[in-house]
Amino acid sequence: MTCVNPVLDCLMNHRSIRKFKSDPVPEATIETILRAGTRTATAGSIQPYAFIVIDEPALLKKISYIPAPLAIVAVVDQYRVKRYYELNDAPFYNDQAINLMISAWDATIALQNVVVAAESMGLGTVYIGMILSMNLQEALGVPEYVVPAGLIALGTPDEDPPLRPRLPLEAVVHRNGYQIPSDEDIAAWYHEGDAAWMNRFENEWTEEQRVKFIERGVTNRAQNWTVGHYTEEFTIVQSKGVMDNIRRAGFRLPTEERP
Ligand SMILES: Cc1cc2nc3c(=O)[nH]c(=O)nc-3n(C[C@H](O)[C@H](O)[C@H](O)COP(=O)(O)O)c2cc1C
């Protein structure tokens, strides 16, 4: 696609960066990208989220397995909202599923604005999903009603990876309702990526590697995603971490009755 303006140019050239130079990100740049983050739309104009900026090396290591000079954690922040309400004799009942979801929506779109702003200034970023299951009360001292919503590691890129493939638009876009795709459609949409994976599997991997994967039940890309990478055990452990975070923060879990 030919891009027609610098914003689209930036969006269309997004690549996750996983190798960073060690130079610190200048304070003025950090402030600019965070400000851009806070310009995102926000439900009820309440901004029920916060950014926790991390540049302390030991903490960076703990939070992000990808070495980078800076990390930004976006959290749901109903603690600040609660205290504000309490200071103004307003009742607080934002400990419910809708508030959790809306705040997580707020937090992640704000973080995506930070990503776009950072990329527009020549920085590289990568999201790191495991923050959602991390105990931030322990790691970062967050109070009640604060749960992780997203994390980016960022810095000056030390690699220039190619654009990663995306599914064709028709695979992800529905008009005026969800049209159930046929098995043939699904197979066709994933075909290119599947074929590329199979090519690597058959031609680039050693016989020993191949045998190891086959023994684990991995003979195609879908199986590599599930049994090979995001295993059921991993998914269960991560989900437990997420639910523990929600519970620990004091949110009423959707299945619980009002006390
Ligand atoms: C919610 C989310 C979580 C992600 N978590 C990780 C992660 O833990 N580690 C990682 O290396 N990349 C992570 N990524 C980056 C994706 O792997 C990356 O976006 C995808 O491979 C496509 O590559 P691209 O961003 O360069 O287009 C994550 C992306 C998203 C949106």
The ligand as a Gaussian input file, in Angstrom:
#p B3LYP/6-31G(d) Opt

LIG

0 1
 C       -0.903000      -8.377000      23.457000
 C        0.449000      -8.666000      22.840000
 C        1.379000      -9.377000      23.558000
 C        2.646000      -9.637000      23.006000
 N        3.575000     -10.289000      23.761000
 C        4.805000     -10.497000      23.251000
 C        5.808000     -11.107000      24.041000
 O        5.582000     -11.480000      25.199000
 N        7.040000     -11.268000      23.503000
 C        7.334000     -10.852000      22.235000
 O        8.481000     -11.026000      21.803000
 N        6.401000     -10.257000      21.455000
 C        5.153000     -10.070000      21.940000
 N        4.206000      -9.437000      21.167000
 C        4.540000      -8.982000      19.819000
 C        4.011000      -9.932000      18.754000
 O        4.751000     -11.129000      18.792000
 C        4.138000      -9.238000      17.394000
 O        3.313000      -8.110000      17.362000
 C        3.752000     -10.188000      16.245000
 O        4.663000     -11.242000      16.141000
 C        3.713000      -9.457000      14.898000
 O        4.944000      -8.825000      14.643000
 P        5.038000      -7.256000      14.396000
 O        4.564000      -6.548000      15.633000
 O        6.500000      -6.977000      14.126000
 O        4.187000      -6.938000      13.204000
 C        2.947000      -9.183000      21.690000
 C        1.983000      -8.445000      20.988000
 C        0.758000      -8.179000      21.546000
 C       -0.251000      -7.360000      20.788000

